[in-house]
Each structure stands twice: as C-alpha cells, then as structure tokens.
Amino acid sequence: MNPGPNVDHGQAVLAAAGRTASGRGHRDAEVVLAADAVSVRLRLSGGRTVRAVNDVSFRLRRGRVLALVGESGSGKSVLASTILGLLPGNAQVRGSVTLGGAGGEPMELLRASERVLAGRVRGRRVGLVPQSAATHLTPVRTARAQLAEVVRELAMGRRRDRSREALRVEELAAEVGLAPSELDRYPHELSGGMAQRVVTALALAGDPPVVIADEPTAGLDRVLVDRTVDLLRALATGGRSVLLITHDLAAAESAADDLAVMYAGRLLEVGPVGAVLADPWHDYTRGLLGALPAGGLVPIPGQPPELTNLPEGCVFHHRCPGVCSGDVTLRWSGERAVACR
Amino acid sequence: MSLMARDVAVGYRRGTPVLTGVSLAVEPGEVVGLAGPSGCGKSTLARVLALLLPPWSGGVVIDDEPVRRARHRVPRELRVAVGVVFQSPRRSVDPRFTLADVIAEPLRAGGRSTAAARPDVERLATRVDLTADLLDRRPHEVSDGQLQRACLARALAAEPRYLVCDEMTSMLDASTSAALVGVVNEEVAERRMGVLAVSHDPDLLDVWARRVITL
C-alpha cells in the first residue's frame, strides 16, 4: 500500500520490542510505535478489577494511519492513555510500548518517568487530539492565544520571539485548514468542526511524528467527517503516523491504511483496512459490518461482557454465531491477523 | 392525525431566527428522516416538536390538537404524546439516578411510586436489552451504549404516540445503533408510533426512514 522510505530502523525497533518481523511487513515502512502484549488493569474499591486492555500488540508504521475500531467501553481510549502515561493511579500496566522512528532514539514508554513523558514525549514525539474537542479548550481565551501558548512551550527556544511564534501559529492554522479570523474566536464561537481543527493544531504544535486522534469524528456531520478524514490523511502523507481511535467504521474505512478491531479489551482482527472490510475473518468484524446501514442494520445479539468479569477464553464467545475454534490469541497470516480459527 | 410543525419560526436570540416558515408532519406508523448539515436547525426543530422549545410563531399540532406553550406548561396528556431521545445520553440523565430511576422518571411524574413503577421498568429494560444487574447502577458505571438504551426505555415509558430521535445513534457503535433502531421500529410496527429521526448520516436515513426531509 504505502511503501515507506526506510526499512532497517524498523527492524531495530522490532528487535528492541522483543519480536521479529516474521514474514510480514518487512518491505513496509519503519515502525514508529510498537505495542507488545500490553495489558491494563484498573483496581476498583471492593476488590474488583477492570481488565480494560488485554494482551494487545500492534505496529504503527511511518506515514500510515492505523484505525483502532471498537465500541464504547472496549478499551480503546484506555490504550491511548496508556501510551501517553495518562492513566489514573489505580492502574497496573504490563507489556511494552516502544517509540521509535525519526525524532529521537527508541524509547520504552510504559516504564518512562513522568518527567521524561512530560518533557520529551507528550506533544513532542506523540501528539494527542483528545475526544470531544470543544471541552478541551479554555473557554476564556481565544484559539490563537491557546495555540501560541503551546507553540511557546513546545517549539520555541528559551528567549521569546513573538514574530516567530505568531508565524508558527499561522502555519499550524493553515495546515489544519483554519482561517486566520477563526483563530481569534473564543471556544464558544467555534463550531464543532472548527474546534476539532483547533485541537488538531494544538496536537501538531510540537511537530510530533506520531499523532493519536481519539474519536475525532464523533458528533460531526458528513461534510466535517470528510474534512477530518482528509486532514488525517494529509498528516500521513506528510510522513506522520496516526493512531485513529474511533467507533465509526465508515470513517476508519476512508481514513485508515490498517484496521485493528478491538472488543472487550482485546484485538480480535488486524489487517489492511480494505482487505479486512471486504472479507472479515472474525465473526465480530462480520457482525459489525452487518450492523451498518449498508449491511442491513442487523445488531449483533447480546452485549459485550463486563470488563470486571471477563469470561475465560474467547471474549466474544457468548455472542458468536460461529463454531468456536477455542483459539484466542491473535495469529498472523501474511499481512492479516485474527484471534479465531 | 399527525405530529405537525406548522409554519414554525424560532430562534434563541431576538432578531436572529434559526428557522422560519418550516412545516413538517409525521404520521402514525411512519419514520420520517430529518437531514441537513450541522448548524442548519435540525435539533432546534426537533426541540420544537418535542415540545421543549416554544416557537416564536406558527405552532405544533398533535393529532389535530394545537399545543400552546412548551415544557411543563403543556397539559400532561399532550406532553406525554411525544417522547424524545437525545444525542448524548450522559448529558440527558441525572448523574445521581440509577438506571432504574432514569427509566421510571416519566412513570413517577405520572403519579406512580417507585415500587409501583418497578414492574414496568423491568419490562422496558428487557425491551431495550438491559440486564437486571445494570438497573441498579448509576450512569458513570455503564457505557454510553447502555446509557442510551436506558434513555430510549425512558422515552418509551409513557407509550408516546410520537418519538423524536435527535441523533440518537451518532455516538454509538454500529451494533448498538442497529439494536436501538430495531427497538424503535418494533414500536412503529406494533402500535403505530410515528418517528422523526434526526440524523446527519444519509446512509442510516436511507435504510431507516420512509421519507427524508432535508433542512
């Protein structure tokens, strides 16, 4: 699909992450973010434990968009918080997330200190476009003022250079498609789509090679979804790597190169987006497609299991129409992987 | 017989109407789609038809009966004739309520005690596929999909003749969306409920609605 410029570094990162690229993707672009066997448990009062993320591994490559698709409560956003070290104090994390590629030496994020994450990773090597954009802006300051502050913190030297700062703000605004006049608005004067572009500009201020976009299309109408998709594609074309977290399969289809289907904290299917949607291997993926308007609006019977009380074995078993293969680990076959059969 | 908006003009700030001269009718047993880009006034019209926002001029007519005023000032028989489900379930429930309380709210407003409402709450919960253990939880303990199921059960509690779904499924995953649309369609088929489905998703309205009005 998107042949990348460089191979060797990707192998180094894979080796650093404790895996080999056994037969897949070795001709592809370098890996910039590698998650390996990541599990997150959140302890609740009363001795209960939420198993929010279970044994998740994925590769995000340079210049590509990886869509992580799943319903609310499937652990997608917890995974984003895990990568950025933003989990609450009651969280226990296992596995590893390795940041590689251009923009710095390989770094393992799950064991990195808060100081390292705050000073060297967040906004600089990994940008976050947070969920519900408008609520992340300070209501009493204009978009321009907020963008300028972030530019000053992330991208400027110690001495303040107002003209360079202003120039960079304009550059960022142009990159995400904001008119200069829109920058002078307060958050309540921004439409949902404009607020989305402002937080995207904030995420890009530190020029991070990796961008995590958490539900960037939620609540937007079709035209704005298309614009957001175009923007994410443009980021990838510009050499960035995007982890797109969404419940919107249609948006994932148009924005992403690769798709990872998450359910009850586990990845059930991974592969190139076109191949997976044209011929899903997992019954859950097939069910999701059938539930789309184009697929006939047929819901998957039942509901996801409680993350505090996950069944042994396959998490989808009690809703699955197929014959159980008894297999729950993600197995690779060429470019695709499935956690069943 | 219909839920009708007649020549409605309405807005939020004096002198700048959001809608002018809008008319629309939903007949019993039909699903009418309402489409249009964001900011075009879809939700405003939905609020007028759900009797939550009084129009500046023109009016709402329910089964040949004109509605005066809005919200709690509308007589109860008319008010319960129209149910509504909003886009964000989180912002449309009291965070202190359990899901059972959420569903029981219209029944209690009709004068029933919590205990007397319980059998109906359980029946409604079954209808939207909420399991019994979820009923005693509060909104922060359930997913968006589960909470929206409770909001739909609440909207159906008083057996409304018409239901306004304002982007009911746009925050939900595909499977939960399909399940909720299925529940609404059952009510349409079984007791000829009329539905105004507001959505910015043309694919959904193509499948769901008998006809689509674009604002």
Contacts between the chains, C-beta under 8 A, distances in Angstrom:
chain1	res1	chain2	res2	distance
A	70	B	173	7.3
A	71	B	143	7.5
A	71	B	145	6.3
A	71	B	172	7.6
A	71	B	173	3.4
A	71	B	175	6.7
A	71	B	176	6.5
A	72	B	143	4.7
A	72	B	144	4.3
A	72	B	145	5.7
A	72	B	171	7.7
A	72	B	172	7.3
A	72	B	173	6.5
A	73	B	143	3.7
A	73	B	144	7.6
A	73	B	145	7.4
A	191	B	38	6.8
A	191	B	39	6.3
A	192	B	38	6.3
A	193	B	38	7.4
A	218	B	170	7.5
A	218	B	171	6.0
A	219	B	87	6.9
A	219	B	167	7.7
A	219	B	170	6.1
A	219	B	171	6.6
A	220	B	38	7.1
A	220	B	200	7.9
A	221	B	37	5.3
A	221	B	38	4.4
A	221	B	200	3.6
A	222	B	37	8.0
A	222	B	200	5.8
A	222	B	201	7.0
A	222	B	202	6.7
A	223	B	37	5.9
A	224	B	38	6.7
A	247	B	172	7.2
A	247	B	173	4.3
A	247	B	174	7.6
A	249	B	174	6.1
A	250	B	203	7.5
A	287	B	175	6.4
A	288	B	173	7.5
A	288	B	174	5.1
A	288	B	175	6.2
A	289	B	174	7.8
A	291	B	173	8.0
A	291	B	174	3.9
A	291	B	175	4.3
A	291	B	177	6.8
A	291	B	178	4.0
A	291	B	179	8.0
A	292	B	174	5.2
A	292	B	178	7.9
A	292	B	203	7.4
A	293	B	201	7.3
A	293	B	203	4.2
A	293	B	204	4.6
A	293	B	206	6.6
A	293	B	207	4.3
A	293	B	208	7.3
A	294	B	203	5.9
A	294	B	207	7.8
A	296	B	207	7.8
A	297	B	177	7.9
A	297	B	178	4.5
A	297	B	181	5.8
A	297	B	182	7.2
A	297	B	207	5.7
A	297	B	208	7.3
A	298	B	178	6.1
A	299	B	175	5.0
A	299	B	176	7.3
A	299	B	177	8.0
A	299	B	178	3.9
A	299	B	179	3.7
A	299	B	182	6.1
A	300	B	175	4.3
A	302	B	129	8.0
A	303	B	129	6.7
A	303	B	131	7.6
A	303	B	145	7.8
A	303	B	146	7.5
A	304	B	143	8.0
